[in-house]
Structures are given as structure tokens and as C-alpha cells.
């Protein structure tokens, strides 16, 4: 038995020595370590403008989600093997993107004039108003940006923030927008960038804003929160009493959930997430600024008092945020 063990040990050692002595294949760089978010200058006017923005900010503003490709030779079947680097708006470090959880879709624009005007929009409006501390890794301009579902449940969005990029929509419409419409689109894009920063760094200051939506009483009954709650006209057990979402102090509902506002006994909607609510109010603050009276004119009367109160609180928090950038 000992002899057999020695023979096996010798054979194993021989195999290992033989393998170790084999000539290694020549290593070739894969090229996959390329910095896909770095831009080079170009003689093309549109691409030169894109480079100028990148050189000034360090943030690339893409209009194509395919950033480039690398030819890796051929696969085992002799077919061309090409790697494509593609932006994934829904990708986060803590979650994988699959066909089942993909919630973002978009239509790219190939209109060079629209792309040029979009780049000018970012150069003249977005970056001058965006603090460097909340710059995204990149922007992706699209003609149309959709989130949540398909068909009647699919909704068009002005912007959404991901780990690799912040995607913006309405690129093909920028040329025809009025200054006021451009101002509002600017506010919507900026709000998407500000929201998570404000929530993470000004949580204590935001508590008063949250509490206006966390705690409220209707007909003597106390409820904890509207965030994520289902509000149904049939008011089955566990649901909040049905009324329009504006009366609960939120500016929108959860777009990822089906909703009906036809009051035929089946009307229902879900409250927005906290981040959606924060983004909605930041949009209004960025648009109206300190002109709370102008905002109040849009939301007059006692029934919208809660909306005006939340606006005033968000304005106070935003002023704190702005002051912190100057410290």
C-alpha cells in the first residue's frame, strides 16, 4: 500500500513538473481596461462641442448608449468576437439588470442638430447650475425616456439617475421649447441629481418635510404615511381613505403601480416613494426659487395648504444645501 502511494505521488509530481515547464502562450492586452468615459477632441463640430464640455467639466454628455467596441479576434467557432461597451441606466452595484427587472427604456436621437442644441443646453443651463460635488459619472441624452412597464402603464420621464449615467429625455423637443419650458426641464434634471444628495446629507433638516407626509389625521383616524401606501376608493382594510393625491400633500403618485382616477368605485393609486416626493418638490424649488408666492398661486386655497407648507420647508432645506457649498 505504501509503494502504491509513492507511485501515485511520483506520477502527480511528474505531471505538475511537465505542466509547469510548458511554454506559456504570449499574453495579449484585452483592451477592456479602456476608460470609456474619457473623450478625445474631434474636428467634427458636434463632437468638438461635446469634447469642450468634457474638458471643462470632466463629465461626458453622450447621445449614444454604445460607447465603443473592441475586436477580440474570433471565438471557438471562428466567428468574430467583438466586445461592446454599453451604458446600463438601471445598473447599480447592489443589483443586477435582467429582462425581468429592467424598468428604463429610451429612444435615441440621431438628429445632429438636435444633439448640438442638446449639448448647448447642457453647457449653458445644466452645468452652470450643477455643483461639482453632485456631478454624475456621465449624462445620456435621449429623444424619449420611458420608465415602468409598457403600453398604457409606460410613462415618459424628463430624467432618471443611475450608477453609470443620468439619462435625460426630450432631446428632440428642446429646439421648440420656450424659455420657461427650458427652465422647467432644467429644474427637473437638476432635481434628479440633487435628491439623493439632499436625502443622504441633510436627513435631520428633512425630517420636518417628511413628517408632513408621515403623520396625518383624517376624520379623527391617524395614519402613519402616504409613501408607498395604496389609496383605494373601495377603502378595503389597510388602505387609506380615497381622495386625490394632491390632498395628501404629494405632487405625483407611484408610477410603477397601476392607477385609476375614474371614481366609479374602483379608483385607486399608490403613494410615491420618498425619493420621488423629494425630487418633485426640489423641481418646484429649483423652478420657482424663493418666489413662494408664485408657487402658491398655482396651489391656492385651504385644500392645498399642505403642498404649500412642504414647498416652504423644502425651500428652507435647499437654502441650507446651497449655503453648505459656499463654506
N, C-alpha and C positions, 0 to 999 in steps of 0.2 A: 504493500500500500504506500509505504514511504517512497519507494522507487517510482511509482506512478505519479505521485505528487511532484517529485523532482522533474520528471519528464514534462509534465504539463507546465511547470514553472519555466523550464528552459524554452519550451515552444512559445509561450507567451512573450518571454523576453526577446526572442528572436524576431517575432512579428513586430514588436514595438520598435526594435532597433532598425528593422528593414523599412518600416514606415517613416521613421524619423530621418532616415538617410535619403529618402526620396527627394528629388529636386523640386523645390516649391515653384508653383506657377508664378509668372510675373504679375505683381499686383498693379491694378489699374485704378485710377481715381474714378469714382462713380459720378462725381459732379453733383450729387444730391445735397451737398452741404452749401450750395449756392445761396446767396442772400437774395431771395425772390422779391423782397420788399425794398430793394435799392434800385434806383433808376439812373440811367445814363442820358446825357444830353443827345439831342437829335436835331437834324436840320429841318425836319417836318415841323411846321408852325404849331400844330396842335400838341405834338409830343414835346416840343421845346417848352411850351407853356406848362405842360404837366411837369417837366423837369424843373422849371423855375420854382414852382410851388413846392416841390420836394426839396430842392436845395435850400429854400427859405425856412421850411418847417420840419423837415425830416419825415414827413408823412406822405406816402404816395396816395394819389387820388386816381384809382383805377376806373376804367369803364368796361373792362373785360374781366371776367372771373378766372380765365385761364392765364396765369402769369408767365408761363413759358413751358418748355419741354426739353428733355434730354434724350438723345438716342443712345440706348444701352446695348445696341447690337441686335442679336437675334435670340429668340428663345429656343428651347429644345427641339421645336418642330421646324426651325428655320424661318419663323415668321419675325418681322421687325418688332423689336421690343422698345417701346417709347414710353418714357415717364412724363406725365403731365402734372404740373403743379396747379391746383385749382383751389380757389377760395371756398371755404365751407362756412357760411354765415351761422349755421346752427351749432357749429362745433364748439365745445368747451372742454377744458382739461378733465373735468369730472364727469363727462357724459360722451357717449359715442353717438354718431349720427347714422341712422339707418332709415330705410324706406318707411318704417313704421312710426318713427318719431320726428321725421322731417316736417317742420311747420312753416318754413320760409320758402317761397318761390319768387321768381322775378323774371322780367323780360329785359334783356339787354338792348341798348340803343346803338345803332350803327350809323346814326346821323352825325357826320363830322361837325356840322355847325352847332347842333345841339350839345355835343360833347365839349366843343370850345366854349360855348356860353355857360355850360355847367362848371367847367374849370374856372372861368372868371367869377362865377357865383361863389365858389369856394374861396377863391383868392380874395375877393372883395368883401364878402359878407361873413362867411363861416370862420375862417382862421383869425381875422382881427378880433372877433368876439369870443374866441375859444381859448381859455387859459391852457398853457402848455402842459400843465400837470394832468389834464384830463384828455390829452390828445389820444385818439385811438391808434392802433397799430397801422391801420390804413382805412381809407374810405373806398367804397364801391358805388359808383353812380349807376343807377338803372332807370330804364324807361318806366317800368312798373314794378312795384314791390308789393307782394301779397304775403299774408300770413294766415294760418289756421284754415285747414280744410280746403274744399273745392266747391265749385258752383256757388249756390246762394250763401253758403257759410264762409266763403273766402272773402277776406276784407283787404282793401288796399291801404297801405301804410306809407307815411312820409319817410320813416327811418326806423331801423332796428339795430341794436348793438350786439355784436358777437365778440368772441375772443380774437379772431384774426382780423376782423374788419367791422366797420359800421356801414351798413348798406342804406342808401338813400334812394327814394323813388322820384317820380315826376320829372325826370330829366328832359323828356321831350316837350314838357309844358312850360319850362322856365322862360323860354323866349316870349311867350304870350302872357306872362303874369304881370299884374300891376305891381307897383312898388309895395303896396300894402300886402298883397298876396306873397310877395317875396319876403317881406318882413316876417310874415307868419310862418312860412316854410323854414326860414332861418331859425325862428324860435323853436319849432318842432324838432329840428335836427340837433340844436344845442341842448334842448331839454333831455333828449335821449342820452347824451354824453354826461350831463350834469347829474342825472337822477341817482345812479349808483354811488357816485362820489358823495353826494349830499347825505344819502342814507347811511353810508359807512362812516363818515367823518363828523356828522352833525346829528347823531342819533338823539342826544339829550335835548337839543334845541327843537327837534322834530316831534317830540312826544306830545306837545300841545296840539299840533296838527293831527297826529294820529288819534288822539283821544276824542277829537271832534267827530271821528268816524267810528272809533271803537265802542264808545258808550253813548247810548241814546235811549230815550223812553218814548213809547207810543201808547196812548190810552192807558197810561199807568203801568204798562208792562215794560220791563227793562230787557234790552238785548245787548249782546257783547260787541258784535262787529258786523259791518256790511261786507268787509273784504272776503271775497270768495263765497259768500252766502247766497243761497238760492232764494229769490223773492218770487212767490207764485200767487197768482190770483185765487187759485183754489185754496191757498194757505193751509196745506196739509201739515201735519205735525213736524215741527222742527224748522219750518220755513218762516221767514219774516213776513209781516203783513204786506200785501201788494200795494205799491204806489210807484210812481215814476222815479227812476234812479236819481234824477236831479234833486228830488225831495229828500233823499238820503245824503245829500252833500257830495255826490260823486259826479264827475263830468262825463263818464262813459261806463259801460258795463264790460264784463269779461267776454271779449270777442272770440275766445277759444271755445265758448259754450253756445249752443243754440239759444236763440231768444225770440220771443214773440211779444209784440206790444198791442196786438188786437185784443181788446178787452171783451172777450166772449166767454170768459170762464177758464180759459187756458193760458192767458198771458203770463209770461214768466221771464226772468233774466237772472244772471249771476253777477254779484258784485265784483269789481275789478280787483286785481292784486294790489298790494301796497305800492309796488314799483310803478304800476300803471297809473295809479292815482297821483303819486308824486310827480310823474312825468307830465300828466295832464295839467297839473297846477303850475309846474315850472314853465310849461309852454306859455300859459297865460301871463305869468310874471315876466317872462322874457319878452313877450309881445307888448304888454301894456306898461311894464315897468312900474314906476311909482305913481302912475296915474290911476289910482284905485277908483276914482270917480268914473272914469271911462269904462272900467270893468263893471262897476256897479250899475251903469246904465244898461248893460247887456243883461244883467241879472237883478232886476228891480223887485221890490215887494217883499213881504214877510216870508213868503214861501221859499225864497232863495236866500234867506239870511245866512244859513249855514254855509252856502257856497261863498258868499262874500267874506264870512269870518275865516274860512280856510284860505282864501286868497290873501287876506291881510297877514295871516300867520306865515304863509309861505313867502310872502314878500319880506317879512322881517328876517326869516332864516336866510333867504337869498342875500340880503344885505350883509349878514354876518359872513356868509361864504365869500362874497366879494371883498370884504374887509380883510379876511384872512389871507387873501392872495397878495395884499399890499404890505403885509407885515414882514 
